[in-house]
Amino acid sequence: MMERIDFYNDRYKSARFADSNYMDAINASVNSLFKDKTDNKKLFRRYSFQSNEQVRRELYTLIKTSTIVPTANKNVVYPVDFYYFGNMYTTVDGNVVYCKPTNLNEIGPLEVDPFRKPSSKKTYYIENKVGLDVYFGTGTFTSASLTYLKTPDLVSIGTESNKKYPASTLTSGIQYIVYEDCVFNAVTYYTGSIFTASVTAALTSGIVIPNSVIVNCDLPENVHDEVCKMASEIMNGTIEDYNKSTFLQKEIEKQ
């Protein structure tokens, strides 16, 4: 992604950026794109994660389903990586049913409605600050299957101390990603490629990073280009390259 951003930045004509600038711009772009797809009420978009299949395709790598055991208070607590609710199925007295949304104003009348009141085959939920309150009448609530969007991972290539420079020792069996074209064990590797050290020996030239410290963008590949354009726009905006930033904004709108 850094190479793609360099292409949009035109690195030979633009200011050079530190790794942290790339990471900050990429993560800000991922966050902006993610919120645009899921929480766009301020911009009045005509699409949403719940109703638009294209949006779901653009975020499918973040969709997770987790089986959760309810608390003693019959609450379903959100997973630690939870960001956006999709749907939920509950298992009460062995019955697996779709759990319907309700609210504080409606649950009272629902509980006394003979046709719609909560039961093992008709469950409801109300969101709270840490998860969901589930209403199911009487019975044994054993589990919930929660489908949700996870929070995107923060993209990172580690710290400066993780980089291996010429004369640094690479360990046999460890995977490395090439930060700058390098030579190791008489073999040339190019920027962006990944190799596994076949022997424990010194790096001849170039810069590599242990692959174990890399955190990749977990959005689908088909939106990476949009992320890179947005990141480049952010970076060019910081150096006030107005014409380039304007051009990139037009390119983003085409996505």
N, C-alpha and C positions, 0 to 999 in steps of 0.2 A: 504494500500500500504506500510505503514511503517513496518508492520509485515512481509510482503513478502520480503521487502528489507533486514530486519534482517535475514531472512532465508538464503538469498544469501550471506549476510555478514558473517554468522556464528557468531552472536553477542557475544557468550560466549568465542570466541577465538580472536575476533577483538576488536579494540579500541571502546569505547562508543562515540556516536555522539550526538550533540545537535539537537534539533528540526529544527533549522535553516539549519543545514547541510543536513537533509533529504529534506526539502523543496527546497533548492537550487539545490540539485542533481536531484530531481524529475522534477523541472521546466526546468532545463538545458536539461534533457533527452527528455521531451515533445517537447521542442523547436527544438532539434536536429532531432528527429524523424519526426516532422511536416515539417521541411524544406527539409529533405531527400525525402519526398513524393511529395513535391510541387515545390521545387527549387533545383533540383539536377544536373544542367548543369555542375557544376564543377567536378562532380564525374562520369559523362557520364553514368547514369543509363539507363536501357532499359524500364523504366516505368515512368508514369506521372499521375497526377490527371485527366487530360483531356482524356487520352487514355486508361487507365487501370481500369477495373471494380474492381479488388481486392483492389487497392489503394483507390477508392471511398468508398468501404465497410469499410476500416480501418479508414476512416475519416468522415463517414456519420453523426455523431453527430455534426459536425462542419459546415455542409452545411446549409445555410439559404437562404431564398428568401424574399426580401424586396421590397415593392411597394414604389417608390420614385417619388415625384413631381419635375419636372425640375426647374432649376433656371430661372431667367429672361433672362439669356444669353443662355438658352436651354442646359445647362449642367446638367449632372447627378452626384451629389456629393456622394462619397462613404460613407456608414455608418461608424460610429466611430469604430466599431469592425471589419471592413473590413481587409482581408489579401490577398486573392487570388481570381481573377476573374473566374467565371464559364461561365455564358452566360447572355444575356439580351434580353427581348422582349419590344418593344416600342408600345405605343398607340398614333397614329397620326390620327386625323379626324375620330376617332372611329375604325380604323384598327389596330388590334394587330398583329404585325409581328416580326419575329426573326431579331435582329439587327446584321449586319455583321461587322467584323473588317476591318479596312483599315489603311492607314498610310498617313503621310504628303506628300509623293511623289506621291501617287495614287489618293488622293481626288480631286486634280485639274482636271486631265483627266476624272475622274468619273463624275464630275459635268457637263461636256459638252458632255458626251457620251449619245446619245438619247436612248440607250437600257439599260443602267446600272445606269443612274444618280439617285441621291437620290430622293425619293418621299414618300408619305404617306404609300405606300406598299412596299417600298424598302429603308430601313434605314441603316445607317452605323455609326460606332463610332471610335474615336481615343482617346486613353488614355492620360490623362494629370496628373499633380502632385496631384490633389485632386479628380479626378473622370474621367468622360468620356464626350467628346464633341460629340454630336449627330448631324448627318446630315440627313435631311429629306425633303429638298426642301421647298416648301411652304405648309402651313397647320397649324393645331393647335396640338402641342405636349403636351399631357395632363399628361402622366405618363410613368414610366418605371418599369418593373418587373426584378429586378437584383438578380441572383443566384450567391452566392459567398461562400467562406470559411471564417469563422470568425477566429479571433485570439484566440488561446486557453487561457482559464482562468489561472491565476497564482494560483497554488495549495497552500493552506494555512490552518493551524490549529489555526490561531489567534496568539496572543502574550502570554507571560508568565502570564500576568495579567488576561487573560481570564480563566485560569485554576482554578478549584474549588477543594480545598484540604479538608481533614477531618476537621469538625467543620464549614465549609463554608455552608451558607444557600442556598438551592436549592429552586427555586420558582415553585409553583404548576402550571401545564399546560405548562411549558417550556420543550423542548426536549434537552437532553444531550447525548453526545457521550462519551463512556467510554475510557479514556486514559490509565488507569491502573485498574485492577479488583477492584470493589468497592462494598460497602454495603450501601444501602439507604432504609430507612423505612423498615428495616429487610429483604430486598430482595437483593440477590447477583447478580451483573451484571458483565459480562466479557469483557475484552479488545476488542474494536471494535464494541461492540453492542450499540444500541441507545434505550433510554427509555424516557418516559415522566413522569416527577415528578407528583405524584398523590396528594401530600400534600406539603406545604411549611415547610421544616424542614432541620435540619443540616445533612450534609453528614457524615456517620459513619466512612468510610474508603475509601481508593483509591483516584483516581483523575478523574475528569470529565471535559468536556468542553461544553459550550452551542453550540448546533448544528447550531445556527444562524451565528456563526463566521467562520464555516468551509466552505472552498471553495474546492470542490472535483475536481478531474481530469475529464474534459469533453470530453476526447477521449473515443472511444468505449471500453467496457470491454475487447474485444478480443485483444487489444494491451497493456493492463495494465501490463501484465507479461513482455513484451519486455521493457516497460518503467522502470519497477522495476530492471530488469537486467542491463540496461544501467545506472540507478542511482547507483546501487551497484558497478558497475565498476568505476564510477566516484569517489565514496567515498573510495573504496579500493585503487584507484590510489593516493588519497591524503595522504594515510599512507604507500604508496609504498609496498603494498602486491602484488608483481608482479605476482606470480603464480595464485592467485585467480583472479586477473584482467584479465589475459590471458585466463583463463578458461571461464570467463563470456563473454568475447568478442567472443569466439567460439560459446557459447550458443546463443548470440544475432544474429549471422550470420545464425543460423538455422531457425530463425523465418520466 
